[in-house]
Amino acid sequence: MKREITLGLAMFIAAVALGGVSFAADKPFDARDEGFLKDTAQRDLLMIKLGDYAAQHAESQTVKDLGKQVAEDHRQNRQQVLDLAKDNKTDLHQNEKLLPTQQEYFDMITKKPGISFDKDYTKWLVAQHSEEIKQFQLERDHAHDVQVREYAGKTLPTLEQHLKSARDAQAKVWS
């Protein structure tokens, strides 16, 4: 038993020495993982702002409820991303401002009246969450950092639920 513990400890020390084990706070994420986190935090910002808008201004109660849930979940998700980056000495250079293309979309869709907004918002949510799910599956399977892989895997069920809810709401407002 003592020999097994000593052997295991020696293997662990060798793995650390050869760079096979990394500690989260030792270094920032690599460029790919950082890019994924930065893009996620920025997409979350638009999800939050549009979700908040939908919760207040959508015509359908279903879309109002969906917007509220999406905003709440993406607000929590964005904070998780920013905390994960901060814990790993990675500055995502985030603020609370939409990118110009996001702002253009926000301005355009929020000018739509009543059910037109509801239809376009649910259509957009379906498209966005379909794409996000693909990206999160890719990161879950291929991210360099184990924390990023775990984060992506833990977030997928929420994104899948949003997609299902968006499809359900879309069916209601388009019928």
C-alpha positions, 0 to 999 in steps of 0.5 A: 500500500505504501509503495502504491501511494509513493508510486502514485505521488511520484507519477503526479510529481512527474506529470506536474514537472512535465506540464501534464497537469495545470493548476487553474490559477497558474496561467491564463487560458490559451487563445482559443479558450479565451476567445470562446469565453469572450464571445460567450460573455458578449453574446450573453449581454445581448441575450440579457438585454433582449430578454429584459426587453421582451419581458417588459414589451412582448405582446404574448405572456409566453414570450414575456416569460421566456424573455425573463427566463432567458435574461436571468439565466444568461445573466448568471451565465455571464457572471460565471464566465467572467468569474472563471476568466478572473480566477484564471488571470484572463482579462476578457475586456468586457463591459456592459456595452453591446458591439455595434452589430449587436446594437444595430440588431437590438435597435431594429428588433425593438422597434417592431410592434406587438406580435411582430416583435414576438415572432422575430424574437422567438425566431432569433432565439431559436437560431441563436441557441441552435448555434450556441449549442453547437459551439458549447458541444465543441468546447465541451469536447475540445477545449484546452482547459478542463475548466472550460470543458466542464463549464461548457458541459454544465451549461449545455442543458440550460441552452437546450432548455432555452431552445425547446422553450423558444421553439414552443413559444415560436409555435404559439406566436406563429399559429 
